[in-house]
Amino acid sequence: MPSNEARLVLVTGATRGLGLAIAERLAADGYRIIATGRQPSDALDALIKENPSIAFRALDLGDHESLHPFCTALKEEFGPLYGLVNNAAIARDGVLATIHDSEIAEVVNVNVLGTILLTKYAQRAMFQKTGRQTDARIVNIASVVGTSGASGLSVYGATKAALLGFTRSLAREVGRIGITVNAVSPGYMETEMSAGLGADALAKVVRRSPLGVLSEVQDVAAAVAYLLSDDGKRVTGIELKVDAGATS
């Protein structure tokens, strides 16, 4: 097995929150990391200074025309990809009847179409040579909302449910060439994305949890690290929930 130092992993939406935690954990495990976002953040810049194995490259999943050349340039600059962590996503809270059509389109274009197109081109960047069998990993960050549902998150939940279907079918499609595809579904965590829920709503989630806690970004990052590791090489097509049992 090659060492993690030879393995390049692309982590989208890695400038803050969960994506930043995933990049930090994978870098600690010895991977080379390409962290993406629309623009860098102070937190990511600080992490890069501490760990030169992390590099930032700007990427906007809503700009579909840029995804193919992005992946081509990435392979030319850094070599073949070992892993892709599809973490980048956006949410627009609100009752469906009041959400503007443009906001619905934006969420679907980024969370579903952008993710699928990036995966298409990143998969090509995983081959050492055209058509050669490879050893690679794809991890899609879904959400428990994709299966359990949540009021005010119908569009976001629909996109995450789509990722679960995408995960299962793609796993069957690319398994024969040595690529595993899995999904990690976080529960509610104290991140920027959940900040709008408020303390009372998060307290209700804690009460539903058998463990009596919220999941943390480090817990989800650890699940991603497992699926990327040699220990996870025989795991594909699954959804791994990390929600402290709140939806069990």
Salt bridges, closest charged atoms under 4 A:
ASP29 OD2 - ARG25 NE 3.05
ASP60 OD1 - ARG38 NE 3.43
GLU77 OE2 - ARG57 NH2 2.56
GLU106 OE1 - ARG92 NH2 3.13
ASP135 OD2 - ARG7 NH2 3.75
ASP135 OD1 - ARG137 NH1 2.76
GLU192 OE2 - ARG16 NE 3.72
ASP230 OD1 - ARG7 NH2 2.97
